[in-house]
Amino acid sequence: MCSTNAVLLRARYATSASPSFQVPKTEREVADMLAKAGSGEERKKIFEALLGVQEVAAKVPPKARGPAGVHLIPIGRTKLTTDQTGVEVHHSPFEYLSQTYQNTLTALENIPPSTVYRQAVHSVTQNNLQIINKYLSAAAPGESANAVEDRVRAAEKELGVDLIEKAVEQADDEHQLVLKMIEFKAWEELEEKPVAGQWDYFEVPSSTSYPRN
């Protein structure tokens, strides 16, 4: 419930429901206006006028951009929030992920096939791409919002994420990492050879004894 002060404050900035409606300036005027109302319906109209009730336009999903900056087609999600701070609903997750995974696989071709990194990332990315393409191609004409979310949840389960938006973040990060690996040529020999034994773990001989407290 709004307090009288809140009603007055909002009324000063609201658009009146009727051009002839006189916005009250004091709490007393609000009380008198409500007291003179002949019915609950009339009191409701007074409050609507005070609060400047207006029709709220349906939220239009933002246009998502693909990895190459091309606008993607929204899949018809009506979900407004992910319930996680800082994580916004992605309206074209399947198409975006498909493009990102393909870009990652293409970039991996610049890394020698014998490297463990390329082999591991290629395997995971190729598997994820197959999952996403399966649900991307499963879209049906006139698909309901519930059916869309069912597809999203099924994809999330197969990808092993709680939100498909997290899969988008992971895919972006992996793609950027591949580009960095190519830039730094991480598979090449080190310019400065490590000192012998530098990477050996420190070991305590089994015969070593320590004083007891």
ABEGO torsion letter per residue (X at the ends): XBBAAAAAAAAAABBBABAABBBBABAAAAAAAAAABABAAAAAAAAAAAAGBBBBBBBBBBBBBBAAGBBBBBAGBABABAGBBGBBBBABAAAAAAAAAAAAAAAAAABBAABAAAAAAAAAAAAAAAAAAAAAAABBBGBBAAAAAAAAAAAAAAAGBABAAAAAAAAAAAAAAAAAAAAAGAABBBABBBBBGAABBBBBBAABBBBBX
